[in-house]
Amino acid sequence: MKKNKIGESQNIVTEQDFQETANRVSLVTILLNALLSIFKLVAGLLGHSNAMISDAIHSASDVFSTIIVIIGVRLSSKDSDREHPYGHERLECVAAIILSIILFMTGLGIGIQALSDILQGNYSALTTPGMLALVAAIISILTKEAMYWYTRHYAQKIDSSALMADAWHHRSDAFSSVGALIGIAGARMGYPIMDAIASLVIFVFIAKAALDIFKDAMDKMVDHSCDELTEQDIYQCVMQHDEVLGIDLLQSRIFGNKIYIDLEIRVNASYTLEKAHDIAEDVHEDIEKNFPKVKHVMIHVNPEK
């Protein structure tokens, strides 16, 4: 932890830490999802539960989505080059957008199947699931919720939108398993329609999570400004320099998970060019030191009249 001058505590995460953490979390979730998918598929087949088989397919889609996260994080961590002088951070946003679409399409499939089961009307034709499917649903809920909190913790730690999207994908699978649990339990009690109703409600939750992930990624793709509190903190950091007499312009933009700052400061008009440059350098270094997410600061110096 590093304490900055304005009293905010921030985690300093290097590019190497960012990629290593994201890769480690992703590999753990890939392994768990693969094992969970196989377990739920076997339980669904042996327990005669279509809901559990669908849930197994949902878990299998998480394996694919996590692979996308690994690719997105690896590409976004590449160094700047001649064709991409500002880096590749936005590629992580692209990964998050792809994940949000996968998440929505998975939920849509659940919703369509649920609606079809409700409208068909012949509920007596639905097979009653066995106890194994019920146990599998409970294990799935506990496992996927644990994976959500595990992934969410590290997503917040390294500020990764793609990893956060993957965390919500885990929770959507937990919601799916809750629906499967309700449906299986309801079917075993003689109310097979509960499976379809629960699945329809789950679709709403999944769709909202997908929309939130999509919106967050798009905000970072279109140079959305920082939150007002962060800009105020940067303003205070700049004004702590005695030689800075005022700020004429302070603009911020989020590029992937990094921040770029455009700044115009006023200094004494009698200062030499060298002194004005040194002041700008001090301000530049102070901002980047106290705000680890800031990747670059462009400073223009105006004379105080």
N, C-alpha and C positions, 0 to 999 in steps of 0.2 A: 504494500500500500504506500502511496505517496501523498503527502498533504500539500495542497497548493496554497497560495497566498490568500485566497478568498475563502478558505475554510472548507473546501470540498475535498473529500477523499476519493481518489480514483485508482483503479487498477491499471498498471502499465503492462500492456501485452505486446510483446514483440511479434513480428511476422512469423518467426519460427515457432514461438509458443502457440500462436493462433492456428497454424496449420497442423502442428503436432497434436494439439488438444482436439481439434475437429476430427482429425483422422482416427485418433484413439477412440473417441466417443462413437464415431460412425462404425468402426469395425466391431465394437462391442454390441451395438444395436443390430447390426447385420447378422451376427452369430445368434443372438437371442431370437430375432424375428424368424430366422430360418428354422430353428428348433421348434419354436412355438407354432409355426405354420404346419410343420409335419405332424406335431402332436394334435392340433385341432382338426386337421384333415382326417387322421386316423380315428379320432373320437367322433367326428361327424359321420363317417362311414359306418363305424361299428355301432354308434348310437342312433343311427337312422335320423339324423337331424340336418335338414337343408340349411337351416340358419347357421349351424356350426361350420358346415362346409363353406358357405359364403364368407363367414368370418375368417376361415383359414386362407381363402383367396385374398381377403383384405390384408391380412398380415403379410402374405407373400408380396403384395404390392409395396409394402414398407421396405422390403429388401431392395427393390428397384429404386425407390425414392431416395434411400440413403446412399446408394451408389451415385446418384445424381448430386447429392450434397458433397460427397468426396471430390467429384470432378469439379464442381463449382468452386469449392474452397481452394483446390489446388491451382486452378486457372486464375482465380482472383489474387492469389499470393505471388504471382509472377512479377518480376521486377519490371520497371518501366523500360520501354524500348523506343526506337525512333518513330515507329508507327503508332505507338500508344504512350506518349510522353507523360500522361497523367496516371499511368498504371492500369490495372485490370480489375479493380475492386468491384465494378458493376457486374462482372460476370457472376458474382455470388448472388446478386439480385435476380439475374436471369434464372439461376438455379432455383431460387425461392419462388419465382413466378411459375416455373414448370411444376414445382411441387404443389403449389396451390391449385393448379389445373388438375393434376393427378388426384389430389385430395377431393376436389369437387366432383370429378367424374366418378370416383369410387363411391362417394355419398349418393350421387345421382343414380348409380346402379342399384344401390340398396333401396332408394326411394321408389324407383320404378317397379322393382320386384315386389315391394311391400304393397304398392297401389294395385298391382295386378292381382295379388292374393286377396286383397279386400274386395275388389270388384267381381272376382269370379263367383263368389257366393257359395260355392260348394265346399264349406269348411270341413265337412265330415271326411272328405277325400284326403285331407292332410294327414301325414303319418305322425304318430305320437313318438317323440324322441325318448331315448333311454336315459338312465341315470348317468352314464359316462359322459354324455354330452353336457349335462348340467354341471358336473364337476369340472369339465374342461372350460366351460364358460367362466366359472369362478376363478380358476387358475389364470385364465387369460386376462381378466379384469385386473387382478393384483399385479401380474407381471407387466402389463402395458402401462398401468398407472405409475409403477416404479420406474419404468423406462422414460416416461414423460418427465418426471421430476429430475431424473439423472441428466437427461439431455437438456432440459430447460436450464438447469444450474450452470452447465458449461456454456450454453448459448449466451446467457447473460454475462458470464465471466469474460468471454472473448468478444462479445457484441457481434454475434453472427446471426444474420437474418435467415440464412439457409438452414442453420442448425436449429434455430427456433421454429422454423417451419416444419422441420422433421420431428421436433418435440410434439407439436400439435397433431402431427400425423399419428404419433403413438397414442395420444389421448383420443383421437377419433376412433382408433381401433378399440380402445377401452370402452368408449360409448357404444361401439358396435357390439362388443361382447356383453355389455349391460343389456342391450336390446335382445341379444341372443338368449341371455339368462332369463329375462322376463318372458320371452316367447316360449322357451323350452319349458319353464315352470308352468306358464299358463296352459300350454298344450297338454302337459301331464295332468293338469287339474281339470281338463275338459274344455278349455277355451282357446283353441288354436288361433283365433283371430288376433289374440294379444301379440303374437309374434309379428304380424304385419303392422299393427298399430305402433308398436314400440320402434320398429325399423323406420317408420315414417317420421317419427319424432327425432330419431337419431340423425336422419338426413338433414333436418333443419340445423342441428348443432354443427354437423360437419360442414355444411354450406357456409355458415357464419364464420367458422374458423378459416375456411379457405378464402373467403372474402377479406377478412382482416389481414391475412398473410399477403394477399395480392396487393392490397392497398398500401401496406407498409413498404413492400418492395418497389412499387411504382413511385412512391414518394421519394425514395432514394435514387430512382432512375432519372427523375426529372429535375434534379437539383433543388430539392426542397430545402428550405432554410432550417437552421437549428431551432430548438425550442427557445422561447423567450428568456427563460432563466439562464440558459447557457450563454446567450448573447450578452445578457446583463453582467454575468460573471467575467466574460472576456473584456467588456467595457471597463469594469472596475480594475481588472488586471493591468490594462493599458494606462489608465489614469493614475496608477500608483507611481508612475515615473514622473519625477518632478519636472523634467524638461518638456514633457508633453503638456501643452497648454489647452488642448481640446481635441475632440474627434469630429471630423466633418463627415465621415462615412464609415459604417461598419456593416458589411454584408457577409453572410455565411451561406455555404451550400454543402449538402451532404452528398458525397460521392462514394457509393457503396457503403462501407462502414467507417469511412474517414470524413474529415471535415476540412474544407478549404475556406480561408478567410481573405476578404478584400478590405483593406483598411486605409483611411486617409487621416493623418494626424497633423496637428498644428504645432509648430515650434517657433522660437524667437527668430524673427526675420534677419537679425544681425549675425546669426550663426554661420560659420563657414560650411561649405558643402560637405567637407569631411566630418565635421561635428554632427551635422544633421543626419548623415549616413550612419554614424556610430549610434545615435539615439534610435534610429529605425532598426538597426541590428539588435540592440538590446531589447527592444520591444518584441521583435520577431522571436528571439531566443526564449524570452520569458513566457510568451504565449505557448510555444511548442513544448516547453518544459512543464508547464502547469496544466496543460490540456493535451494528454497523450493521444487523443483521437484526432487532433489537428495535424494534418499531414503537411500543409504548406500555408504560408501567410504572405500575401502580396501587400506591401506597405508603400504608400505614396506620401511624401512630406510636403505640406503646405506652409508658407510663411504666415506668421501671426501679424496682422496689420493693425 
